[in-house]
Amino acid sequence: MKRIWLISVLPVILVFSCVTEPPPKENAAPAVSETTVVQEQNTPPAPAAPPQETQPAQELQADESIPLEDDTFDPASITEQKFETTKADVKTLIDDLNRIIRARNYNAWLGYLADSYFAKISSEAFLAETTEELYKRDQMVATNLGRDPKKVSKKILRTPRDYFDSVVVPSRSNDRMDDIGYISENHVKAYTIDTRGNRLILYDLELIDNKWMIIN
């Protein structure tokens, strides 16, 4: 009888001994898939904003194409040697102009102007238009600096000398020539290339009496 009782009780004891309390849950960090990790590692940093370029007092004109003066003129007719010689001559001319402008040597600057260009910058219409452009630009600069644009004094340009002092000197004393383009046999444009790759016209030059002169 005692043996029968032990046999009937033993399974119950074994069942209760096998039932254990589940381990407490741990505060595990959320699982991150391997794909997510790879994407985060391969995500390039946001590109930095390009530095803003200071606008010169005399803005340079962008020129994407070179219009030819004569339909019969073929730029390919200019030999490589002539092109490189002209490019070197124009670079020397611009370097000389930079020094002259930095020295504020108005009379020497006049020696590089074609008669047509001097007549243009001497006209009342040109000087009045340039006066307004310069005034608006000065007001924009004042606004960007947090100043009252209404308090900006207007520089009245009455003569080519005024144009030289107020426009040319502040903006054209450190020009860098990167390239030239032939418009005709005796007409070239000198270019600088900005940080965005734009070709900007520095000078419009014509060969007059074997000397490159500014015509625009």
C-alpha positions in Angstrom: 0.0 0.0 0.0 2.8 2.4 0.9 4.5 1.5 -2.4 1.3 2.3 -4.4 1.0 5.7 -2.6 4.6 6.7 -3.4 4.1 5.8 -7.1 1.0 8.0 -7.3 2.6 11.0 -5.5 6.0 11.0 -7.3 4.8 12.2 -10.7 3.0 15.2 -9.1 6.3 16.2 -7.3 8.2 15.9 -10.5 5.8 18.1 -12.4 5.9 20.9 -9.7 9.7 20.7 -9.5 10.0 21.3 -13.3 7.8 24.4 -13.3 10.1 27.4 -12.7 9.6 31.1 -12.7 10.5 32.7 -16.1 13.6 35.0 -15.9 12.9 38.7 -15.6 13.0 40.6 -18.9 16.0 42.8 -19.6 15.8 46.2 -21.1 17.6 45.3 -24.3 18.4 48.0 -26.9 16.2 47.8 -30.0 17.7 45.6 -32.7 19.3 47.4 -35.6 19.4 45.5 -38.9 22.6 45.1 -40.7 21.2 46.9 -43.7 20.4 50.0 -41.6 24.0 50.1 -40.3 25.4 49.9 -43.8 23.1 52.7 -45.1 24.1 55.0 -42.2 27.8 54.4 -42.8 27.5 54.9 -46.6 25.4 58.1 -46.3 27.6 61.0 -47.4 27.8 64.1 -45.3 25.7 67.1 -46.6 27.8 69.2 -48.9 29.0 72.5 -47.5 27.5 75.6 -49.0 29.8 77.3 -51.4 31.4 80.5 -50.2 29.7 83.6 -51.5 31.8 85.6 -53.9 32.2 89.3 -53.3 30.6 91.2 -56.2 32.9 93.7 -57.7 31.9 97.3 -58.2 32.1 96.7 -62.0 30.3 93.4 -62.6 31.9 91.1 -65.2 29.6 89.8 -68.0 29.3 86.1 -68.5 29.9 84.9 -72.0 29.0 81.4 -72.9 29.6 81.8 -76.6 31.8 83.9 -78.8 29.8 85.7 -81.6 32.0 86.2 -84.6 32.1 89.6 -86.3 32.5 88.1 -89.8 30.8 85.0 -91.0 33.8 84.3 -93.2 36.2 84.3 -90.2 37.1 80.8 -88.9 38.7 80.7 -85.4 40.4 77.5 -86.5 42.4 79.5 -89.0 44.3 81.0 -86.0 47.4 78.8 -85.6 48.3 77.5 -82.2 51.5 79.5 -82.1 49.6 82.7 -82.9 47.0 81.9 -80.3 49.5 81.3 -77.6 51.5 84.4 -78.6 48.4 86.6 -78.4 47.4 85.0 -75.1 50.8 85.8 -73.6 50.6 89.4 -75.0 47.1 90.0 -73.6 48.2 88.6 -70.2 51.1 91.0 -70.1 48.8 93.8 -71.0 46.3 92.9 -68.2 49.2 92.6 -65.7 50.3 96.1 -66.7 46.8 97.4 -66.4 46.5 95.9 -62.9 49.6 97.8 -61.8 48.4 101.0 -63.4 45.0 100.8 -61.7 46.4 99.9 -58.3 48.6 103.0 -58.6 45.5 105.1 -59.6 47.4 106.3 -62.6 44.6 107.7 -64.7 46.7 109.1 -67.5 48.5 105.8 -68.0 45.1 104.0 -68.1 43.9 106.3 -70.8 46.7 105.1 -73.0 45.1 101.6 -73.2 41.6 102.9 -74.3 40.5 103.0 -77.9 39.0 106.3 -79.0 35.5 104.7 -79.3 35.7 103.4 -75.7 36.8 106.7 -74.3 33.9 108.4 -76.2 31.5 105.9 -74.6 32.6 106.4 -71.0 32.6 110.2 -71.6 29.0 110.3 -72.7 26.4 111.8 -70.3 24.0 108.9 -70.8 26.7 106.3 -69.8 27.9 108.3 -66.8 24.3 108.8 -65.6 23.4 105.2 -66.0 26.6 104.1 -64.2 25.9 106.5 -61.4 22.5 104.9 -60.7 24.0 101.4 -60.9 26.7 102.2 -58.5 24.3 103.9 -56.1 22.0 100.8 -56.1 25.0 98.5 -55.5 26.2 100.7 -52.6 22.7 100.5 -51.1 22.7 96.7 -51.4 26.1 96.5 -49.6 24.8 98.8 -46.8 21.7 96.6 -46.4 23.8 93.4 -46.2 26.0 95.1 -43.5 22.9 96.0 -41.5 23.1 99.7 -42.3 20.4 102.1 -43.4 20.6 102.2 -47.3 18.8 105.5 -47.3 21.9 107.1 -45.6 24.2 106.0 -48.5 25.6 109.0 -50.3 25.3 108.9 -54.1 28.6 109.3 -56.0 27.8 111.4 -59.1 30.0 110.4 -62.1 30.5 113.4 -64.3 33.8 112.6 -66.1 35.8 109.6 -67.3 38.1 110.4 -64.4 35.2 109.9 -61.9 34.4 106.6 -63.6 38.0 105.5 -63.2 38.2 106.5 -59.5 34.8 105.1 -58.4 34.4 102.1 -60.6 37.6 100.9 -62.3 40.0 101.3 -59.3 37.8 99.4 -56.7 37.1 96.5 -59.1 39.8 96.0 -61.7 43.1 96.2 -59.9 43.6 92.5 -59.5 42.2 90.8 -62.7 43.3 87.3 -63.5 43.2 86.2 -67.2 42.5 82.6 -67.8 41.7 82.4 -71.5 41.1 84.4 -74.7 38.7 84.0 -77.6 39.1 85.3 -81.1 36.2 87.2 -82.5 38.0 88.2 -85.7 41.5 88.5 -86.9 42.2 91.6 -84.9 39.6 91.3 -82.1 39.8 89.1 -79.0 38.0 88.8 -75.7 40.0 88.2 -72.5 38.3 85.9 -69.9 38.6 85.0 -66.3 36.9 81.8 -65.0 35.2 81.9 -61.7 34.8 79.2 -59.1 31.6 77.9 -60.7 33.3 77.5 -64.1 31.7 80.5 -65.7 33.7 82.5 -68.3 33.5 86.2 -67.5 34.6 88.8 -69.9 37.5 90.9 -68.5 38.3 93.0 -71.6 37.1 93.4 -75.2 40.3 94.2 -77.1 41.1 95.2 -80.7 44.5 95.4 -82.3 45.0 99.0 -83.3 48.4 100.1 -84.7 49.9 96.9 -83.5 48.7 97.5 -79.9 45.8 95.8 -78.1 43.4 98.5 -77.0 40.3 98.3 -74.8 37.1 98.8 -76.9 34.6 97.8 -74.3 
